[in-house]
Amino acid sequence: MTPNQSKEGLPFEPSVTPLDDDGTTPQCQEPTATIRLRRVDNTGHPLAPQDSGRMAHRTRAHSATPETGEQPDVALYTELPPGDHEWRWRPQPAGAHLIALEAGPEKRDYRPGEALAEAPVINAPPEGRDVTATHLPPPVLISLRDEDIDSDRLTSEQLAYFQRNGNNALLFIHGYNVGHGEWGKVLEGVADHWNGKAPKWTDEPLTVYRDADTINDEHGLDLAETDLNNEGAHNWAVSMEYQLNRAAGFSDDDWMPYSRIITVSWPGDTGQTDFMQSEFNANAAGRRLVRLLEQLADAGVGINIITHSLGARVGLTALNILGAIRSQAAIDHLFLWEPAVADNALTNDTARDVHPLGMGVFVNAHKAARRIVVLHSRGDGVLGPTDDEEEQSMWEELISVTPAGWIADAAESVMTGRFMDDLLGTFGGVYTKKWWTFPSFLDNGLGAPLERLYADYMPLQPGRMVTRRGQSWREGPDPETVNANWERLKADIIAEARNRFDACKDCLQNSKPLPRYDLLSPLNHLPIVTKARAEQYADDLRALAERNWYPRQAPRPALGYDGVDALIGQKAGENRDQFLERQFKGDYLSMFDQSDWLFSHSGMRIPNSEIFERSYRDGVMRRIQVEGTGFGSYT
């Protein structure tokens, strides 16, 4: 007689047959389940199923790795015990954060990194489960710091993403004295210590911005912004990307429309006082940037560029070269935010260049962009004097009682933030003194970088004559040695121009990496250096050395301080630039004055509400979305 057995509560169908026909004991027939996981980015593009991680049952010692079936973009987890499974997965590639999980009738949204701190749970019923996981694509950061020219362009996957995502791309180029940095880490939780709470971090990078105040309030911590978002170009990348998405309509509650930007990292971190070396590096970086812009333009992708500070020189160098070789504008909008270049940098007249080495103007740049917008502020203490007389008086009083050693230390500190902007503004700003050759304990001015560049040709200045007690002699190199060095240097400068001429011409015609000038590195912003231009440069260089590396003229005011105001209209006098005036009146060149609300050179990195509303939304995003190619897939 077969006993009656209740199946209630059992995870399997029991067999009541005592023996099989062959006399062996039968196996209990436990039902199994299958999870069919499809991973996509937030444009709907499928991601590789082999990188989908493991499914681990929550209460039983069982885990499974994915297989592929008839659908190549679906990961199959088969023969699973029915029930809840933890999806144990790590972003591949790094930064492809989970933002939504749809499993049957349930859908859950995630903030980037949240699923790494606590694994998502997926229920697998006996009939199986279809699951769709949506991820942010990984961040896009182009490094122009190393010699790997392959890193100068997007991968095919990155290019395809921007084509799918509205067929547009926004590039951001950081400014002076910004290191490369690295991504922040995912906050896993909080540990209790004898002296309070301490953060617990995962090993996974988090590639989106996190607000320190919000995190501290949620977890009872006291983290600085850089503890969360790290430093350098990576910090600028997450900050600018996040604020631009907010300006386009993004909300923290829904990451589905979030759009990646392209951050360009370049070697501008030459020290707090060696601004001229950073300018040389910016020229070289801009020369390399041309390939990326050509790649996007040739693919039909709309391009918008935002530069900050000396990043303007990187962007303008690239556009100066593009404008010379392309018949149509490749860039939709170029936004120069607090640009640390001359106020006449956008002129088409080289005769207006007051830079002693001829690297102050970019005469072809206007041809490469449909519109150029300059966001400037007279409250920027790095680019010019403070606009507030009462505040300036306060700082002058402070400096009068401040030890000289403290001021020397301040020169070596990070010159960002309101405090340093105000202090430097008292001295008339840093930019206007970029050619200073004193004090001697700083490697500032033109002399230090030029003497490094031409170290193999030193000495280039004769020693001085000394007369004492009726006798005269020379202390230092004799004029004959110096003259021979100059002749050798000039010959090599001309030879470099001649040897690179054909190669540069071929590369410009065939979208190949442009050869970089070495002895002529201050002229890397030019597409090609001719023999005549090289001769002129060598003569200008020698004249500069004879004046102990001090130019005849002071730098032009910074474009990021007061725009082109001093160059247009009758009030400009002999400085009046008819070309810039026509560009301005024709709306090809726009000035966006932030003097009433932007009082820090880098105030846009973590903006207050007024900077966000007026600069990000009105000054930048409205123009991109309403007048231009758009930003991502926002409408």
PAVO-527585 format. One line per field, with one value per residue (C-alpha): residue number from 1; x, y, z. Coordinates in steps of 0.2 Angstrom, whole numbers, plus 5000, padded with zeros to 4 digits. Layout:
# PAVO-527585
nr: [NUM;...]
u: [X;...]
v: [Y;...]
w: [Z;...]
//
This chain:
# PAVO-527585
nr: [1;2;3;4;5;6;7;8;9;10;11;12;13;14;15;16;17;18;19;20;21;22;23;24;25;26;27;28;29;30;31;32;33;34;35;36;37;38;39;40;41;42;43;44;45;46;47;48;49;50;51;52;53;54;55;56;57;58;59;60;61;62;63;64;65;66;67;68;69;70;71;72;73;74;75;76;77;78;79;80;81;82;83;84;85;86;87;88;89;90;91;92;93;94;95;96;97;98;99;100;101;102;103;104;105;106;107;108;109;110;111;112;113;114;115;116;117;118;119;120;121;122;123;124;125;126;127;128;129;130;131;132;133;134;135;136;137;138;139;140;141;142;143;144;145;146;147;148;149;150;151;152;153;154;155;156;157;158;159;160;161;162;163;164;165;166;167;168;169;170;171;172;173;174;175;176;177;178;179;180;181;182;183;184;185;186;187;188;189;190;191;192;193;194;195;196;197;198;199;200;201;202;203;204;205;206;207;208;209;210;211;212;213;214;215;216;217;218;219;220;221;222;223;224;225;226;227;228;229;230;231;232;233;234;235;236;237;238;239;240;241;242;243;244;245;246;247;248;249;250;251;252;253;254;255;256;257;258;259;260;261;262;263;264;265;266;267;268;269;270;271;272;273;274;275;276;277;278;279;280;281;282;283;284;285;286;287;288;289;290;291;292;293;294;295;296;297;298;299;300;301;302;303;304;305;306;307;308;309;310;311;312;313;314;315;316;317;318;319;320;321;322;323;324;325;326;327;328;329;330;331;332;333;334;335;336;337;338;339;340;341;342;343;344;345;346;347;348;349;350;351;352;353;354;355;356;357;358;359;360;361;362;363;364;365;366;367;368;369;370;371;372;373;374;375;376;377;378;379;380;381;382;383;384;385;386;387;388;389;390;391;392;393;394;395;396;397;398;399;400;401;402;403;404;405;406;407;408;409;410;411;412;413;414;415;416;417;418;419;420;421;422;423;424;425;426;427;428;429;430;431;432;433;434;435;436;437;438;439;440;441;442;443;444;445;446;447;448;449;450;451;452;453;454;455;456;457;458;459;460;461;462;463;464;465;466;467;468;469;470;471;472;473;474;475;476;477;478;479;480;481;482;483;484;485;486;487;488;489;490;491;492;493;494;495;496;497;498;499;500;501;502;503;504;505;506;507;508;509;510;511;512;513;514;515;516;517;518;519;520;521;522;523;524;525;526;527;528;529;530;531;532;533;534;535;536;537;538;539;540;541;542;543;544;545;546;547;548;549;550;551;552;553;554;555;556;557;558;559;560;561;562;563;564;565;566;567;568;569;570;571;572;573;574;575;576;577;578;579;580;581;582;583;584;585;586;587;588;589;590;591;592;593;594;595;596;597;598;599;600;601;602;603;604;605;606;607;608;609;610;611;612;613;614;615;616;617;618;619;620;621;622;623;624;625;626;627;628;629;630;631;632;633;634;635]
u: [5000;5007;5007;4999;5013;5010;5020;5017;5033;5044;5056;5054;5042;5044;5044;5033;5040;5050;5061;5065;5062;5081;5080;5089;5083;5076;5083;5072;5066;5069;5063;5076;5075;5083;5087;5089;5099;5100;5112;5111;5118;5106;5105;5098;5114;5117;5133;5144;5135;5151;5155;5139;5145;5138;5121;5122;5107;5104;5101;5110;5127;5124;5131;5131;5141;5133;5131;5126;5111;5102;5102;5120;5116;5108;5117;5109;5110;5103;5099;5096;5087;5071;5071;5081;5098;5111;5118;5137;5144;5158;5157;5166;5173;5176;5163;5149;5137;5121;5106;5091;5085;5069;5065;5047;5035;5047;5059;5071;5082;5099;5111;5128;5139;5124;5123;5141;5138;5124;5121;5104;5093;5084;5070;5070;5053;5053;5046;5061;5064;5068;5079;5085;5099;5103;5120;5129;5142;5160;5167;5177;5194;5207;5224;5236;5249;5259;5267;5254;5246;5233;5225;5222;5206;5190;5188;5175;5163;5165;5162;5146;5140;5140;5132;5118;5116;5110;5124;5133;5148;5154;5172;5179;5197;5203;5215;5232;5240;5228;5236;5229;5222;5211;5193;5185;5180;5163;5158;5152;5147;5152;5163;5162;5179;5184;5185;5169;5163;5175;5171;5173;5177;5176;5190;5179;5180;5165;5165;5151;5150;5145;5139;5149;5136;5123;5134;5139;5121;5116;5131;5136;5153;5164;5171;5179;5173;5190;5188;5173;5178;5197;5207;5215;5207;5196;5188;5185;5178;5164;5160;5158;5149;5136;5133;5131;5118;5109;5108;5101;5087;5094;5088;5096;5081;5082;5099;5092;5095;5113;5125;5144;5156;5173;5186;5203;5218;5234;5250;5247;5253;5270;5270;5262;5273;5280;5265;5275;5280;5262;5258;5271;5263;5246;5251;5258;5242;5231;5241;5237;5219;5216;5215;5200;5191;5193;5187;5171;5168;5171;5159;5146;5145;5140;5154;5153;5169;5170;5188;5193;5207;5223;5213;5208;5225;5223;5206;5211;5227;5217;5204;5218;5225;5207;5203;5218;5214;5195;5183;5168;5167;5169;5164;5146;5150;5166;5164;5179;5176;5188;5200;5218;5223;5225;5210;5214;5218;5203;5209;5214;5228;5246;5252;5242;5251;5262;5268;5287;5288;5273;5261;5247;5234;5225;5221;5212;5202;5186;5185;5183;5168;5151;5150;5162;5156;5167;5162;5172;5172;5180;5178;5192;5207;5218;5216;5215;5213;5198;5183;5179;5188;5183;5188;5205;5208;5205;5218;5231;5230;5231;5247;5255;5256;5259;5277;5286;5289;5270;5268;5282;5273;5257;5265;5268;5250;5235;5229;5211;5196;5190;5203;5218;5208;5205;5223;5230;5218;5225;5241;5232;5230;5243;5240;5245;5262;5266;5281;5289;5307;5307;5308;5323;5317;5303;5305;5293;5293;5300;5318;5316;5306;5317;5333;5327;5321;5338;5349;5360;5364;5368;5375;5365;5369;5387;5393;5393;5408;5414;5425;5434;5449;5452;5452;5438;5434;5420;5411;5403;5403;5412;5403;5412;5405;5388;5387;5393;5379;5366;5372;5371;5354;5347;5353;5345;5328;5328;5333;5318;5306;5313;5313;5295;5287;5283;5278;5266;5258;5255;5248;5236;5230;5227;5221;5237;5245;5254;5273;5277;5289;5303;5315;5300;5288;5282;5275;5265;5249;5253;5249;5266;5281;5289;5307;5304;5294;5307;5320;5309;5307;5325;5329;5315;5322;5339;5332;5322;5338;5348;5334;5337;5321;5310;5298;5297;5278;5267;5254;5238;5224;5216;5201;5193;5193;5184;5181;5185;5178;5195;5196;5179;5171;5178;5184;5197;5207;5222;5218;5201;5200;5188;5188;5183;5170;5162;5162;5154;5140;5137;5134;5148;5157;5147;5153;5144;5148;5148;5155;5140;5141;5157;5171;5183;5193;5187;5170;5161;5168;5156;5144;5133;5114;5117;5132;5123;5107;5115;5131;5128;5110;5109;5127;5130;5117;5103;5114;5118;5101;5091;5104;5115;5117;5110;5117;5115;5097;5089;5075]
v: [5000;5017;5029;5047;5060;5079;5088;5105;5114;5103;5111;5095;5082;5067;5050;5037;5022;5011;5004;5007;4992;4988;4988;5004;5019;5033;5051;5064;5075;5093;5106;5118;5136;5146;5165;5173;5189;5202;5217;5233;5251;5265;5267;5249;5242;5224;5221;5205;5191;5182;5197;5194;5187;5173;5169;5163;5155;5165;5150;5135;5132;5134;5146;5146;5155;5161;5151;5157;5150;5154;5172;5178;5194;5184;5175;5159;5153;5135;5121;5134;5129;5139;5154;5170;5172;5186;5192;5194;5204;5217;5231;5225;5236;5247;5261;5252;5254;5246;5258;5248;5230;5223;5205;5200;5212;5220;5234;5243;5258;5260;5274;5270;5260;5255;5237;5235;5238;5226;5213;5213;5199;5190;5177;5162;5153;5135;5142;5153;5172;5185;5199;5215;5224;5242;5250;5266;5265;5267;5284;5291;5299;5303;5305;5315;5313;5298;5294;5281;5289;5275;5283;5299;5292;5284;5265;5259;5255;5272;5280;5270;5275;5293;5290;5280;5293;5308;5307;5321;5322;5335;5337;5345;5350;5355;5369;5373;5363;5348;5331;5316;5308;5293;5288;5288;5271;5264;5267;5250;5255;5262;5253;5258;5263;5268;5286;5286;5280;5276;5273;5256;5256;5243;5240;5246;5263;5274;5285;5297;5312;5310;5325;5325;5333;5320;5305;5313;5315;5298;5289;5301;5303;5319;5315;5329;5330;5323;5308;5303;5310;5310;5323;5329;5327;5312;5324;5337;5323;5317;5335;5343;5328;5328;5346;5346;5332;5341;5357;5346;5339;5325;5320;5309;5299;5292;5289;5282;5298;5301;5305;5302;5316;5315;5322;5326;5325;5334;5337;5355;5350;5359;5367;5382;5395;5387;5393;5395;5377;5372;5383;5374;5357;5364;5368;5350;5342;5353;5346;5328;5332;5336;5317;5315;5329;5323;5306;5313;5325;5311;5300;5314;5316;5334;5341;5353;5358;5366;5372;5379;5391;5386;5371;5385;5384;5366;5368;5383;5375;5360;5372;5382;5367;5361;5378;5378;5361;5359;5368;5368;5371;5354;5360;5366;5376;5380;5387;5395;5396;5408;5406;5409;5416;5433;5444;5445;5426;5424;5438;5433;5445;5439;5457;5459;5445;5453;5436;5437;5419;5422;5410;5422;5421;5407;5415;5400;5394;5404;5394;5377;5382;5388;5398;5403;5408;5416;5414;5427;5436;5451;5443;5430;5434;5422;5431;5449;5461;5460;5471;5475;5490;5487;5469;5474;5486;5472;5461;5474;5477;5459;5457;5472;5462;5445;5438;5437;5419;5415;5424;5413;5398;5404;5405;5386;5382;5377;5393;5388;5393;5409;5413;5412;5420;5435;5436;5435;5447;5460;5458;5460;5442;5428;5428;5446;5442;5425;5433;5439;5432;5436;5431;5420;5406;5402;5394;5407;5418;5413;5409;5393;5383;5390;5386;5368;5366;5372;5364;5356;5373;5382;5395;5407;5422;5430;5433;5451;5463;5467;5482;5484;5494;5499;5482;5474;5456;5445;5434;5419;5413;5423;5430;5419;5403;5411;5416;5399;5391;5403;5399;5380;5382;5392;5380;5366;5375;5378;5360;5354;5365;5358;5340;5340;5350;5336;5324;5337;5340;5322;5319;5334;5327;5310;5312;5304;5309;5326;5325;5336;5350;5349;5364;5373;5367;5385;5384;5368;5378;5380;5367;5368;5379;5386;5390;5408;5406;5396;5409;5423;5412;5409;5428;5432;5419;5427;5445;5438;5430;5447;5455;5441;5433;5448;5453;5471;5471;5465;5451;5456;5455;5438;5434;5426;5442;5455;5446;5456;5472;5482;5477;5482;5499;5517;5516;5503;5516;5508;5491;5491;5474;5476;5457;5453;5467;5459;5442;5449;5458;5443;5432;5420;5426;5429;5436;5429;5440;5431;5445;5446;5428;5419;5425;5410;5404;5386;5390;5380;5363;5363;5377;5386;5387;5404;5398;5382;5391;5406;5399;5380;5382;5399;5401;5383;5371;5382;5386;5367;5361;5375;5382;5367;5349;5344;5335;5316;5310;5324;5333]
w: [5000;4995;5010;5008;5010;5010;4998;5006;5011;5001;4988;4977;4971;4982;4974;4982;4972;4983;4970;4951;4939;4941;4960;4963;4974;4963;4964;4971;4957;4962;4950;4943;4937;4923;4924;4907;4910;4896;4900;4891;4892;4894;4876;4874;4867;4873;4883;4883;4892;4897;4909;4919;4935;4946;4953;4971;4981;4996;5008;4999;4994;4976;4963;4944;4930;4914;4898;4881;4871;4855;4859;4859;4870;4884;4898;4904;4922;4921;4934;4948;4964;4964;4976;4979;4971;4974;4958;4962;4948;4946;4932;4916;4910;4925;4928;4919;4934;4936;4936;4934;4936;4929;4934;4930;4937;4948;4943;4954;4951;4958;4960;4953;4965;4976;4968;4973;4991;4992;4979;4970;4973;4959;4962;4951;4950;4943;4926;4925;4925;4911;4918;4910;4919;4913;4915;4913;4900;4906;4907;4893;4897;4884;4891;4881;4894;4888;4871;4866;4851;4850;4866;4856;4848;4854;4853;4840;4855;4862;4846;4843;4860;4856;4839;4848;4861;4851;4839;4848;4860;4873;4877;4893;4894;4911;4915;4923;4937;4937;4939;4931;4947;4948;4950;4968;4976;4980;4998;5005;5022;5039;5052;5071;5078;5095;5090;5079;5062;5048;5029;5022;5003;4990;4977;4963;4956;4956;4940;4944;4956;4974;4985;5001;5011;5006;5010;5027;5032;5027;5036;5049;5042;5039;5022;5011;4993;4987;4998;4988;4970;4972;4963;4947;4930;4936;4949;4936;4924;4937;4943;4926;4919;4933;4933;4914;4915;4929;4918;4903;4914;4924;4942;4954;4955;4937;4929;4913;4903;4910;4897;4897;4891;4885;4897;4890;4902;4897;4906;4913;4931;4929;4947;4954;4946;4929;4919;4903;4903;4905;4890;4879;4885;4881;4863;4861;4869;4857;4842;4847;4850;4832;4828;4841;4834;4816;4821;4828;4814;4800;4809;4808;4827;4833;4844;4858;4868;4885;4891;4908;4911;4901;4894;4881;4874;4871;4863;4852;4846;4840;4832;4824;4815;4810;4804;4792;4784;4784;4773;4785;4804;4813;4830;4834;4850;4859;4876;4884;4903;4912;4897;4902;4885;4878;4875;4857;4855;4843;4831;4813;4812;4818;4819;4834;4844;4858;4864;4862;4854;4843;4852;4858;4844;4835;4818;4811;4826;4822;4805;4815;4826;4822;4837;4851;4868;4881;4899;4909;4926;4933;4950;4945;4955;4946;4929;4935;4949;4961;4956;4974;4981;4998;4997;4989;5003;5016;5008;5006;5025;5028;5017;5025;5042;5034;5035;5019;5021;5022;5005;4998;5004;4997;4980;4981;4987;4976;4968;4967;4978;4984;4997;4985;4971;4982;4988;4971;4965;4976;4966;4950;4947;4942;4923;4920;4928;4919;4911;4927;4930;4949;4963;4959;4970;4958;4941;4934;4918;4901;4906;4916;4903;4888;4897;4900;4882;4875;4888;4875;4868;4884;4888;4878;4888;4890;4907;4914;4914;4931;4935;4952;4957;4939;4932;4921;4918;4913;4925;4915;4897;4884;4869;4856;4864;4866;4848;4842;4852;4844;4827;4831;4838;4824;4811;4821;4822;4804;4800;4811;4802;4785;4791;4798;4783;4772;4786;4793;4776;4773;4791;4789;4772;4778;4796;4804;4820;4818;4821;4837;4836;4849;4847;4840;4853;4857;4839;4841;4839;4821;4808;4799;4803;4787;4785;4786;4802;4810;4806;4813;4829;4831;4829;4842;4854;4853;4856;4871;4878;4876;4887;4900;4895;4899;4885;4878;4881;4895;4892;4885;4898;4900;4889;4904;4914;4904;4887;4872;4879;4877;4859;4852;4849;4848;4866;4861;4852;4843;4850;4841;4831;4817;4814;4832;4831;4816;4824;4840;4830;4819;4835;4830;4845;4861;4878;4894;4909;4925;4936;4947;4953;4949;4961;4960;4945;4947;4955;4942;4948;4962;4959;4970;4965;4956;4946;4941;4935;4927;4920;4917;4912;4903;4898;4892;4891;4883;4869;4866;4867;4859;4846;4844;4842;4859;4873;4874;4871;4882;4873]
//
